[in-house]
Amino acid sequence: MNTQAHPALAALSALAALLVCAMLALYLATGVGQDALQFVHPPAAYAALLLQAPGALRALLGLDNLFLTTYTAVFVLLARQLHAR
């Protein structure tokens, strides 16, 4: 039985982990995160949250989108590899 991961699966897994580390580092460096945006706020309060550090928030959301895509690809490849066994 072949127990080695497909090279693309290993690379995407490493990339996903790297993206999580980058998001954590950005949060620790700037204090900007998405958590506060996951709750209902009055429009003025929500706008204030968005405008606190727009560059950092934009970077964080971009990294998060890349992470979601990479994480999804990891599980698609994992499912294909496990199904092939």
mmCIF file as gemmi writes it, N, C-alpha and C atoms, coordinates in Angstrom:
data_model
loop_
_atom_site.group_PDB
_atom_site.id
_atom_site.type_symbol
_atom_site.label_atom_id
_atom_site.label_alt_id
_atom_site.label_comp_id
_atom_site.label_asym_id
_atom_site.label_entity_id
_atom_site.label_seq_id
_atom_site.pdbx_PDB_ins_code
_atom_site.Cartn_x
_atom_site.Cartn_y
_atom_site.Cartn_z
_atom_site.occupancy
_atom_site.B_iso_or_equiv
_atom_site.pdbx_formal_charge
_atom_site.auth_seq_id
_atom_site.auth_asym_id
_atom_site.pdbx_PDB_model_num
ATOM 1 N N . MET Axp A 1 ? 0.843 -1.177 0 1 0 ? 1 A 1
ATOM 2 C CA . MET Axp A 1 ? 0 0 0 1 0 ? 1 A 1
ATOM 3 C C . MET Axp A 1 ? 0.893 1.246 0 1 0 ? 1 A 1
ATOM 4 N N . ASN Axp A 2 ? 0.582 2.164 -0.885 1 0 ? 2 A 1
ATOM 5 C CA . ASN Axp A 2 ? 1.329 3.41 -0.987 1 0 ? 2 A 1
ATOM 6 C C . ASN Axp A 2 ? 0.808 4.395 0.063 1 0 ? 2 A 1
ATOM 7 N N . THR Axp A 3 ? 1.68 4.779 1.001 1 0 ? 3 A 1
ATOM 8 C CA . THR Axp A 3 ? 1.259 5.697 2.055 1 0 ? 3 A 1
ATOM 9 C C . THR Axp A 3 ? 1.809 7.105 1.842 1 0 ? 3 A 1
ATOM 10 N N . GLN Axp A 4 ? 2.476 7.348 0.715 1 0 ? 4 A 1
ATOM 11 C CA . GLN Axp A 4 ? 3.034 8.668 0.444 1 0 ? 4 A 1
ATOM 12 C C . GLN Axp A 4 ? 1.951 9.593 -0.095 1 0 ? 4 A 1
ATOM 13 N N . ALA Axp A 5 ? 1.992 10.849 0.376 1 0 ? 5 A 1
ATOM 14 C CA . ALA Axp A 5 ? 1.042 11.848 -0.11 1 0 ? 5 A 1
ATOM 15 C C . ALA Axp A 5 ? 1.453 12.297 -1.506 1 0 ? 5 A 1
ATOM 16 N N . HIS Axp A 6 ? 0.469 12.625 -2.297 1 0 ? 6 A 1
ATOM 17 C CA . HIS Axp A 6 ? 0.713 13.199 -3.613 1 0 ? 6 A 1
ATOM 18 C C . HIS Axp A 6 ? 1.496 14.497 -3.411 1 0 ? 6 A 1
ATOM 19 N N . PRO Axp A 7 ? 2.476 14.774 -4.264 1 0 ? 7 A 1
ATOM 20 C CA . PRO Axp A 7 ? 3.287 15.995 -4.084 1 0 ? 7 A 1
ATOM 21 C C . PRO Axp A 7 ? 2.453 17.279 -4.029 1 0 ? 7 A 1
ATOM 22 N N . ALA Axp A 8 ? 1.416 17.355 -4.832 1 0 ? 8 A 1
ATOM 23 C CA . ALA Axp A 8 ? 0.567 18.558 -4.815 1 0 ? 8 A 1
ATOM 24 C C . ALA Axp A 8 ? -0.181 18.662 -3.491 1 0 ? 8 A 1
ATOM 25 N N . LEU Axp A 9 ? -0.592 17.527 -2.938 1 0 ? 9 A 1
ATOM 26 C CA . LEU Axp A 9 ? -1.286 17.528 -1.652 1 0 ? 9 A 1
ATOM 27 C C . LEU Axp A 9 ? -0.357 18.03 -0.552 1 0 ? 9 A 1
ATOM 28 N N . ALA Axp A 10 ? 0.865 17.562 -0.561 1 0 ? 10 A 1
ATOM 29 C CA . ALA Axp A 10 ? 1.836 18.004 0.437 1 0 ? 10 A 1
ATOM 30 C C . ALA Axp A 10 ? 2.141 19.492 0.281 1 0 ? 10 A 1
ATOM 31 N N . ALA Axp A 11 ? 2.305 19.942 -0.952 1 0 ? 11 A 1
ATOM 32 C CA . ALA Axp A 11 ? 2.619 21.354 -1.196 1 0 ? 11 A 1
ATOM 33 C C . ALA Axp A 11 ? 1.454 22.251 -0.792 1 0 ? 11 A 1
ATOM 34 N N . LEU Axp A 12 ? 0.232 21.874 -1.133 1 0 ? 12 A 1
ATOM 35 C CA . LEU Axp A 12 ? -0.927 22.689 -0.772 1 0 ? 12 A 1
ATOM 36 C C . LEU Axp A 12 ? -1.159 22.696 0.732 1 0 ? 12 A 1
ATOM 37 N N . SER Axp A 13 ? -0.885 21.578 1.392 1 0 ? 13 A 1
ATOM 38 C CA . SER Axp A 13 ? -1.016 21.524 2.85 1 0 ? 13 A 1
ATOM 39 C C . SER Axp A 13 ? -0.014 22.472 3.497 1 0 ? 13 A 1
ATOM 40 N N . ALA Axp A 14 ? 1.205 22.457 3.007 1 0 ? 14 A 1
ATOM 41 C CA . ALA Axp A 14 ? 2.228 23.361 3.54 1 0 ? 14 A 1
ATOM 42 C C . ALA Axp A 14 ? 1.852 24.821 3.276 1 0 ? 14 A 1
ATOM 43 N N . LEU Axp A 15 ? 1.322 25.096 2.099 1 0 ? 15 A 1
ATOM 44 C CA . LEU Axp A 15 ? 0.906 26.46 1.77 1 0 ? 15 A 1
ATOM 45 C C . LEU Axp A 15 ? -0.233 26.91 2.678 1 0 ? 15 A 1
ATOM 46 N N . ALA Axp A 16 ? -1.198 26.033 2.937 1 0 ? 16 A 1
ATOM 47 C CA . ALA Axp A 16 ? -2.31 26.375 3.827 1 0 ? 16 A 1
ATOM 48 C C . ALA Axp A 16 ? -1.784 26.693 5.225 1 0 ? 16 A 1
ATOM 49 N N . ALA Axp A 17 ? -0.852 25.894 5.718 1 0 ? 17 A 1
ATOM 50 C CA . ALA Axp A 17 ? -0.27 26.152 7.035 1 0 ? 17 A 1
ATOM 51 C C . ALA Axp A 17 ? 0.486 27.476 7.047 1 0 ? 17 A 1
ATOM 52 N N . LEU Axp A 18 ? 1.189 27.759 5.981 1 0 ? 18 A 1
ATOM 53 C CA . LEU Axp A 18 ? 1.934 29.012 5.875 1 0 ? 18 A 1
ATOM 54 C C . LEU Axp A 18 ? 0.985 30.217 5.861 1 0 ? 18 A 1
ATOM 55 N N . LEU Axp A 19 ? -0.124 30.08 5.174 1 0 ? 19 A 1
ATOM 56 C CA . LEU Axp A 19 ? -1.107 31.166 5.126 1 0 ? 19 A 1
ATOM 57 C C . LEU Axp A 19 ? -1.719 31.42 6.5 1 0 ? 19 A 1
ATOM 58 N N . VAL Axp A 20 ? -1.989 30.358 7.257 1 0 ? 20 A 1
ATOM 59 C CA . VAL Axp A 20 ? -2.516 30.529 8.616 1 0 ? 20 A 1
ATOM 60 C C . VAL Axp A 20 ? -1.484 31.254 9.477 1 0 ? 20 A 1
ATOM 61 N N . CYS Axp A 21 ? -0.224 30.87 9.352 1 0 ? 21 A 1
ATOM 62 C CA . CYS Axp A 21 ? 0.844 31.54 10.107 1 0 ? 21 A 1
ATOM 63 C C . CYS Axp A 21 ? 0.956 33.009 9.714 1 0 ? 21 A 1
ATOM 64 N N . ALA Axp A 22 ? 0.807 33.303 8.431 1 0 ? 22 A 1
ATOM 65 C CA . ALA Axp A 22 ? 0.868 34.69 7.965 1 0 ? 22 A 1
ATOM 66 C C . ALA Axp A 22 ? -0.298 35.498 8.519 1 0 ? 22 A 1
ATOM 67 N N . MET Axp A 23 ? -1.496 34.911 8.556 1 0 ? 23 A 1
ATOM 68 C CA . MET Axp A 23 ? -2.651 35.622 9.113 1 0 ? 23 A 1
ATOM 69 C C . MET Axp A 23 ? -2.464 35.865 10.605 1 0 ? 23 A 1
ATOM 70 N N . LEU Axp A 24 ? -1.93 34.878 11.312 1 0 ? 24 A 1
ATOM 71 C CA . LEU Axp A 24 ? -1.676 35.045 12.736 1 0 ? 24 A 1
ATOM 72 C C . LEU Axp A 24 ? -0.63 36.138 12.973 1 0 ? 24 A 1
ATOM 73 N N . ALA Axp A 25 ? 0.428 36.127 12.184 1 0 ? 25 A 1
ATOM 74 C CA . ALA Axp A 25 ? 1.477 37.146 12.321 1 0 ? 25 A 1
ATOM 75 C C . ALA Axp A 25 ? 0.914 38.536 12.045 1 0 ? 25 A 1
ATOM 76 N N . LEU Axp A 26 ? 0.069 38.65 11.032 1 0 ? 26 A 1
ATOM 77 C CA . LEU Axp A 26 ? -0.544 39.944 10.714 1 0 ? 26 A 1
ATOM 78 C C . LEU Axp A 26 ? -1.429 40.41 11.86 1 0 ? 26 A 1
ATOM 79 N N . TYR Axp A 27 ? -2.164 39.494 12.435 1 0 ? 27 A 1
ATOM 80 C CA . TYR Axp A 27 ? -3.024 39.841 13.571 1 0 ? 27 A 1
ATOM 81 C C . TYR Axp A 27 ? -2.177 40.297 14.761 1 0 ? 27 A 1
ATOM 82 N N . LEU Axp A 28 ? -1.119 39.548 15.06 1 0 ? 28 A 1
ATOM 83 C CA . LEU Axp A 28 ? -0.274 39.904 16.195 1 0 ? 28 A 1
ATOM 84 C C . LEU Axp A 28 ? 0.445 41.236 15.98 1 0 ? 28 A 1
ATOM 85 N N . ALA Axp A 29 ? 0.793 41.531 14.74 1 0 ? 29 A 1
ATOM 86 C CA . ALA Axp A 29 ? 1.514 42.767 14.434 1 0 ? 29 A 1
ATOM 87 C C . ALA Axp A 29 ? 0.6 43.993 14.413 1 0 ? 29 A 1
ATOM 88 N N . THR Axp A 30 ? -0.648 43.8 13.979 1 0 ? 30 A 1
ATOM 89 C CA . THR Axp A 30 ? -1.531 44.959 13.791 1 0 ? 30 A 1
ATOM 90 C C . THR Axp A 30 ? -2.728 44.988 14.738 1 0 ? 30 A 1
ATOM 91 N N . GLY Axp A 31 ? -3.085 43.839 15.291 1 0 ? 31 A 1
ATOM 92 C CA . GLY Axp A 31 ? -4.285 43.76 16.12 1 0 ? 31 A 1
ATOM 93 C C . GLY Axp A 31 ? -5.565 43.715 15.311 1 0 ? 31 A 1
ATOM 94 N N . VAL Axp A 32 ? -5.428 43.655 13.999 1 0 ? 32 A 1
ATOM 95 C CA . VAL Axp A 32 ? -6.593 43.631 13.116 1 0 ? 32 A 1
ATOM 96 C C . VAL Axp A 32 ? -6.987 42.186 12.85 1 0 ? 32 A 1
ATOM 97 N N . GLY Axp A 33 ? -8.269 41.893 13.067 1 0 ? 33 A 1
ATOM 98 C CA . GLY Axp A 33 ? -8.792 40.556 12.798 1 0 ? 33 A 1
ATOM 99 C C . GLY Axp A 33 ? -10.213 40.652 12.287 1 0 ? 33 A 1
ATOM 100 N N . GLN Axp A 34 ? -10.744 39.52 11.9 1 0 ? 34 A 1
ATOM 101 C CA . GLN Axp A 34 ? -12.094 39.473 11.34 1 0 ? 34 A 1
ATOM 102 C C . GLN Axp A 34 ? -13.159 39.195 12.395 1 0 ? 34 A 1
ATOM 103 N N . ASP Axp A 35 ? -12.752 38.839 13.585 1 0 ? 35 A 1
ATOM 104 C CA . ASP Axp A 35 ? -13.71 38.408 14.605 1 0 ? 35 A 1
ATOM 105 C C . ASP Axp A 35 ? -14.797 39.437 14.871 1 0 ? 35 A 1
ATOM 106 N N . ALA Axp A 36 ? -14.414 40.684 15.022 1 0 ? 36 A 1
ATOM 107 C CA . ALA Axp A 36 ? -15.407 41.725 15.333 1 0 ? 36 A 1
ATOM 108 C C . ALA Axp A 36 ? -16.414 41.91 14.205 1 0 ? 36 A 1
ATOM 109 N N . LEU Axp A 37 ? -16.027 41.549 12.996 1 0 ? 37 A 1
ATOM 110 C CA . LEU Axp A 37 ? -16.916 41.729 11.84 1 0 ? 37 A 1
ATOM 111 C C . LEU Axp A 37 ? -17.939 40.602 11.703 1 0 ? 37 A 1
ATOM 112 N N . GLN Axp A 38 ? -17.839 39.594 12.54 1 0 ? 38 A 1
ATOM 113 C CA . GLN Axp A 38 ? -18.748 38.449 12.452 1 0 ? 38 A 1
ATOM 114 C C . GLN Axp A 38 ? -20 38.621 13.298 1 0 ? 38 A 1
ATOM 115 N N . PHE Axp A 39 ? -20.153 39.787 13.883 1 0 ? 39 A 1
ATOM 116 C CA . PHE Axp A 39 ? -21.317 40.071 14.712 1 0 ? 39 A 1
ATOM 117 C C . PHE Axp A 39 ? -22.059 41.269 14.142 1 0 ? 39 A 1
ATOM 118 N N . VAL Axp A 40 ? -23.328 41.388 14.491 1 0 ? 40 A 1
ATOM 119 C CA . VAL Axp A 40 ? -24.15 42.492 14.005 1 0 ? 40 A 1
ATOM 120 C C . VAL Axp A 40 ? -23.821 43.745 14.806 1 0 ? 40 A 1
ATOM 121 N N . HIS Axp A 41 ? -23.555 44.829 14.098 1 0 ? 41 A 1
ATOM 122 C CA . HIS Axp A 41 ? -23.272 46.128 14.706 1 0 ? 41 A 1
ATOM 123 C C . HIS Axp A 41 ? -24.121 47.176 14 1 0 ? 41 A 1
ATOM 124 N N . PRO Axp A 42 ? -24.372 48.289 14.655 1 0 ? 42 A 1
ATOM 125 C CA . PRO Axp A 42 ? -25.004 49.404 13.94 1 0 ? 42 A 1
ATOM 126 C C . PRO Axp A 42 ? -24.097 49.82 12.78 1 0 ? 42 A 1
ATOM 127 N N . PRO Axp A 43 ? -24.668 50.349 11.714 1 0 ? 43 A 1
ATOM 128 C CA . PRO Axp A 43 ? -23.861 50.702 10.539 1 0 ? 43 A 1
ATOM 129 C C . PRO Axp A 43 ? -22.656 51.591 10.854 1 0 ? 43 A 1
ATOM 130 N N . ALA Axp A 44 ? -22.811 52.562 11.713 1 0 ? 44 A 1
ATOM 131 C CA . ALA Axp A 44 ? -21.692 53.456 12.024 1 0 ? 44 A 1
ATOM 132 C C . ALA Axp A 44 ? -20.569 52.703 12.737 1 0 ? 44 A 1
ATOM 133 N N . ALA Axp A 45 ? -20.931 51.804 13.636 1 0 ? 45 A 1
ATOM 134 C CA . ALA Axp A 45 ? -19.919 51.018 14.355 1 0 ? 45 A 1
ATOM 135 C C . ALA Axp A 45 ? -19.218 50.048 13.403 1 0 ? 45 A 1
ATOM 136 N N . TYR Axp A 46 ? -19.977 49.459 12.495 1 0 ? 46 A 1
ATOM 137 C CA . TYR Axp A 46 ? -19.398 48.534 11.516 1 0 ? 46 A 1
ATOM 138 C C . TYR Axp A 46 ? -18.429 49.288 10.598 1 0 ? 46 A 1
ATOM 139 N N . ALA Axp A 47 ? -18.841 50.467 10.158 1 0 ? 47 A 1
ATOM 140 C CA . ALA Axp A 47 ? -17.968 51.287 9.302 1 0 ? 47 A 1
ATOM 141 C C . ALA Axp A 47 ? -16.692 51.671 10.044 1 0 ? 47 A 1
ATOM 142 N N . ALA Axp A 48 ? -16.817 51.982 11.326 1 0 ? 48 A 1
ATOM 143 C CA . ALA Axp A 48 ? -15.64 52.332 12.119 1 0 ? 48 A 1
ATOM 144 C C . ALA Axp A 48 ? -14.683 51.144 12.218 1 0 ? 48 A 1
ATOM 145 N N . LEU Axp A 49 ? -15.228 49.939 12.377 1 0 ? 49 A 1
ATOM 146 C CA . LEU Axp A 49 ? -14.38 48.739 12.411 1 0 ? 49 A 1
ATOM 147 C C . LEU Axp A 49 ? -13.633 48.555 11.09 1 0 ? 49 A 1
ATOM 148 N N . LEU Axp A 50 ? -14.328 48.79 9.999 1 0 ? 50 A 1
ATOM 149 C CA . LEU Axp A 50 ? -13.704 48.63 8.68 1 0 ? 50 A 1
ATOM 150 C C . LEU Axp A 50 ? -12.625 49.672 8.429 1 0 ? 50 A 1
ATOM 151 N N . LEU Axp A 51 ? -12.784 50.849 9.008 1 0 ? 51 A 1
ATOM 152 C CA . LEU Axp A 51 ? -11.862 51.949 8.739 1 0 ? 51 A 1
ATOM 153 C C . LEU Axp A 51 ? -10.722 52.059 9.751 1 0 ? 51 A 1
ATOM 154 N N . GLN Axp A 52 ? -10.685 51.188 10.758 1 0 ? 52 A 1
ATOM 155 C CA . GLN Axp A 52 ? -9.609 51.252 11.756 1 0 ? 52 A 1
ATOM 156 C C . GLN Axp A 52 ? -8.238 51.063 11.122 1 0 ? 52 A 1
ATOM 157 N N . ALA Axp A 53 ? -8.109 50.052 10.291 1 0 ? 53 A 1
ATOM 158 C CA . ALA Axp A 53 ? -6.843 49.764 9.604 1 0 ? 53 A 1
ATOM 159 C C . ALA Axp A 53 ? -7.178 49.083 8.284 1 0 ? 53 A 1
ATOM 160 N N . PRO Axp A 54 ? -7.647 49.852 7.305 1 0 ? 54 A 1
ATOM 161 C CA . PRO Axp A 54 ? -8.14 49.24 6.067 1 0 ? 54 A 1
ATOM 162 C C . PRO Axp A 54 ? -7.086 48.437 5.3 1 0 ? 54 A 1
ATOM 163 N N . GLY Axp A 55 ? -5.842 48.867 5.309 1 0 ? 55 A 1
ATOM 164 C CA . GLY Axp A 55 ? -4.805 48.131 4.588 1 0 ? 55 A 1
ATOM 165 C C . GLY Axp A 55 ? -4.556 46.753 5.189 1 0 ? 55 A 1
ATOM 166 N N . ALA Axp A 56 ? -4.465 46.719 6.511 1 0 ? 56 A 1
ATOM 167 C CA . ALA Axp A 56 ? -4.238 45.44 7.191 1 0 ? 56 A 1
ATOM 168 C C . ALA Axp A 56 ? -5.448 44.517 7.026 1 0 ? 56 A 1
ATOM 169 N N . LEU Axp A 57 ? -6.64 45.088 7.117 1 0 ? 57 A 1
ATOM 170 C CA . LEU Axp A 57 ? -7.848 44.277 6.952 1 0 ? 57 A 1
ATOM 171 C C . LEU Axp A 57 ? -7.941 43.725 5.533 1 0 ? 57 A 1
ATOM 172 N N . ARG Axp A 58 ? -7.592 44.55 4.56 1 0 ? 58 A 1
ATOM 173 C CA . ARG Axp A 58 ? -7.6 44.105 3.161 1 0 ? 58 A 1
ATOM 174 C C . ARG Axp A 58 ? -6.616 42.951 2.968 1 0 ? 58 A 1
ATOM 175 N N . ALA Axp A 59 ? -5.426 43.089 3.533 1 0 ? 59 A 1
ATOM 176 C CA . ALA Axp A 59 ? -4.415 42.029 3.434 1 0 ? 59 A 1
ATOM 177 C C . ALA Axp A 59 ? -4.898 40.761 4.123 1 0 ? 59 A 1
ATOM 178 N N . LEU Axp A 60 ? -5.497 40.912 5.294 1 0 ? 60 A 1
ATOM 179 C CA . LEU Axp A 60 ? -5.997 39.758 6.03 1 0 ? 60 A 1
ATOM 180 C C . LEU Axp A 60 ? -7.096 39.031 5.251 1 0 ? 60 A 1
ATOM 181 N N . LEU Axp A 61 ? -8.006 39.783 4.676 1 0 ? 61 A 1
ATOM 182 C CA . LEU Axp A 61 ? -9.083 39.163 3.894 1 0 ? 61 A 1
ATOM 183 C C . LEU Axp A 61 ? -8.534 38.477 2.641 1 0 ? 61 A 1
ATOM 184 N N . GLY Axp A 62 ? -7.529 39.08 2.016 1 0 ? 62 A 1
ATOM 185 C CA . GLY Axp A 62 ? -6.9 38.443 0.855 1 0 ? 62 A 1
ATOM 186 C C . GLY Axp A 62 ? -6.223 37.137 1.235 1 0 ? 62 A 1
ATOM 187 N N . LEU Axp A 63 ? -5.476 37.146 2.343 1 0 ? 63 A 1
ATOM 188 C CA . LEU Axp A 63 ? -4.834 35.91 2.81 1 0 ? 63 A 1
ATOM 189 C C . LEU Axp A 63 ? -5.879 34.862 3.165 1 0 ? 63 A 1
ATOM 190 N N . ASP Axp A 64 ? -6.968 35.306 3.79 1 0 ? 64 A 1
ATOM 191 C CA . ASP Axp A 64 ? -8.021 34.369 4.169 1 0 ? 64 A 1
ATOM 192 C C . ASP Axp A 64 ? -8.666 33.734 2.944 1 0 ? 64 A 1
ATOM 193 N N . ASN Axp A 65 ? -8.896 34.52 1.91 1 0 ? 65 A 1
ATOM 194 C CA . ASN Axp A 65 ? -9.464 33.961 0.673 1 0 ? 65 A 1
ATOM 195 C C . ASN Axp A 65 ? -8.518 32.952 0.037 1 0 ? 65 A 1
ATOM 196 N N . LEU Axp A 66 ? -7.222 33.272 0.029 1 0 ? 66 A 1
ATOM 197 C CA . LEU Axp A 66 ? -6.242 32.307 -0.488 1 0 ? 66 A 1
ATOM 198 C C . LEU Axp A 66 ? -6.228 31.037 0.359 1 0 ? 66 A 1
ATOM 199 N N . PHE Axp A 67 ? -6.316 31.211 1.675 1 0 ? 67 A 1
ATOM 200 C CA . PHE Axp A 67 ? -6.347 30.056 2.563 1 0 ? 67 A 1
ATOM 201 C C . PHE Axp A 67 ? -7.559 29.175 2.287 1 0 ? 67 A 1
ATOM 202 N N . LEU Axp A 68 ? -8.727 29.782 2.159 1 0 ? 68 A 1
ATOM 203 C CA . LEU Axp A 68 ? -9.943 28.991 1.91 1 0 ? 68 A 1
ATOM 204 C C . LEU Axp A 68 ? -9.835 28.196 0.613 1 0 ? 68 A 1
ATOM 205 N N . THR Axp A 69 ? -9.289 28.811 -0.407 1 0 ? 69 A 1
ATOM 206 C CA . THR Axp A 69 ? -9.11 28.123 -1.686 1 0 ? 69 A 1
ATOM 207 C C . THR Axp A 69 ? -8.118 26.974 -1.547 1 0 ? 69 A 1
ATOM 208 N N . THR Axp A 70 ? -7.013 27.247 -0.874 1 0 ? 70 A 1
ATOM 209 C CA . THR Axp A 70 ? -5.98 26.226 -0.697 1 0 ? 70 A 1
ATOM 210 C C . THR Axp A 70 ? -6.497 25.082 0.162 1 0 ? 70 A 1
ATOM 211 N N . TYR Axp A 71 ? -7.179 25.405 1.247 1 0 ? 71 A 1
ATOM 212 C CA . TYR Axp A 71 ? -7.717 24.403 2.168 1 0 ? 71 A 1
ATOM 213 C C . TYR Axp A 71 ? -8.731 23.511 1.459 1 0 ? 71 A 1
ATOM 214 N N . THR Axp A 72 ? -9.564 24.115 0.629 1 0 ? 72 A 1
ATOM 215 C CA . THR Axp A 72 ? -10.526 23.328 -0.143 1 0 ? 72 A 1
ATOM 216 C C . THR Axp A 72 ? -9.806 22.389 -1.101 1 0 ? 72 A 1
ATOM 217 N N . ALA Axp A 73 ? -8.788 22.896 -1.783 1 0 ? 73 A 1
ATOM 218 C CA . ALA Axp A 73 ? -8.026 22.064 -2.716 1 0 ? 73 A 1
ATOM 219 C C . ALA Axp A 73 ? -7.345 20.907 -1.992 1 0 ? 73 A 1
ATOM 220 N N . VAL Axp A 74 ? -6.86 21.148 -0.774 1 0 ? 74 A 1
ATOM 221 C CA . VAL Axp A 74 ? -6.241 20.066 0.009 1 0 ? 74 A 1
ATOM 222 C C . VAL Axp A 74 ? -7.228 18.926 0.206 1 0 ? 74 A 1
ATOM 223 N N . PHE Axp A 75 ? -8.454 19.254 0.593 1 0 ? 75 A 1
ATOM 224 C CA . PHE Axp A 75 ? -9.415 18.192 0.863 1 0 ? 75 A 1
ATOM 225 C C . PHE Axp A 75 ? -9.948 17.536 -0.41 1 0 ? 75 A 1
ATOM 226 N N . VAL Axp A 76 ? -9.985 18.267 -1.504 1 0 ? 76 A 1
ATOM 227 C CA . VAL Axp A 76 ? -10.351 17.639 -2.781 1 0 ? 76 A 1
ATOM 228 C C . VAL Axp A 76 ? -9.286 16.623 -3.178 1 0 ? 76 A 1
ATOM 229 N N . LEU Axp A 77 ? -8.016 17.02 -3.102 1 0 ? 77 A 1
ATOM 230 C CA . LEU Axp A 77 ? -6.93 16.093 -3.433 1 0 ? 77 A 1
ATOM 231 C C . LEU Axp A 77 ? -6.857 14.937 -2.456 1 0 ? 77 A 1
ATOM 232 N N . LEU Axp A 78 ? -7.093 15.213 -1.179 1 0 ? 78 A 1
ATOM 233 C CA . LEU Axp A 78 ? -7.079 14.143 -0.178 1 0 ? 78 A 1
ATOM 234 C C . LEU Axp A 78 ? -8.18 13.127 -0.461 1 0 ? 78 A 1
ATOM 235 N N . ALA Axp A 79 ? -9.358 13.611 -0.78 1 0 ? 79 A 1
ATOM 236 C CA . ALA Axp A 79 ? -10.471 12.704 -1.099 1 0 ? 79 A 1
ATOM 237 C C . ALA Axp A 79 ? -10.15 11.853 -2.324 1 0 ? 79 A 1
ATOM 238 N N . ARG Axp A 80 ? -9.553 12.477 -3.339 1 0 ? 80 A 1
ATOM 239 C CA . ARG Axp A 80 ? -9.186 11.72 -4.543 1 0 ? 80 A 1
ATOM 240 C C . ARG Axp A 80 ? -8.135 10.669 -4.23 1 0 ? 80 A 1
ATOM 241 N N . GLN Axp A 81 ? -7.161 11.038 -3.406 1 0 ? 81 A 1
ATOM 242 C CA . GLN Axp A 81 ? -6.101 10.087 -3.064 1 0 ? 81 A 1
ATOM 243 C C . GLN Axp A 81 ? -6.66 8.934 -2.235 1 0 ? 81 A 1
ATOM 244 N N . LEU Axp A 82 ? -7.515 9.224 -1.278 1 0 ? 82 A 1
ATOM 245 C CA . LEU Axp A 82 ? -8.08 8.168 -0.444 1 0 ? 82 A 1
ATOM 246 C C . LEU Axp A 82 ? -9.024 7.272 -1.256 1 0 ? 82 A 1
ATOM 247 N N . HIS Axp A 83 ? -9.742 7.87 -2.194 1 0 ? 83 A 1
ATOM 248 C CA . HIS Axp A 83 ? -10.648 7.082 -3.029 1 0 ? 83 A 1
ATOM 249 C C . HIS Axp A 83 ? -9.871 6.14 -3.947 1 0 ? 83 A 1
ATOM 250 N N . ALA Axp A 84 ? -8.685 6.586 -4.37 1 0 ? 84 A 1
ATOM 251 C CA . ALA Axp A 84 ? -7.865 5.758 -5.276 1 0 ? 84 A 1
ATOM 252 C C . ALA Axp A 84 ? -7.28 4.541 -4.567 1 0 ? 84 A 1
ATOM 253 N N . ARG Axp A 85 ? -7.22 4.568 -3.265 1 0 ? 85 A 1
ATOM 254 C CA . ARG Axp A 85 ? -6.659 3.43 -2.509 1 0 ? 85 A 1
ATOM 255 C C . ARG Axp A 85 ? -7.612 2.317 -2.521 1 0 ? 85 A 1
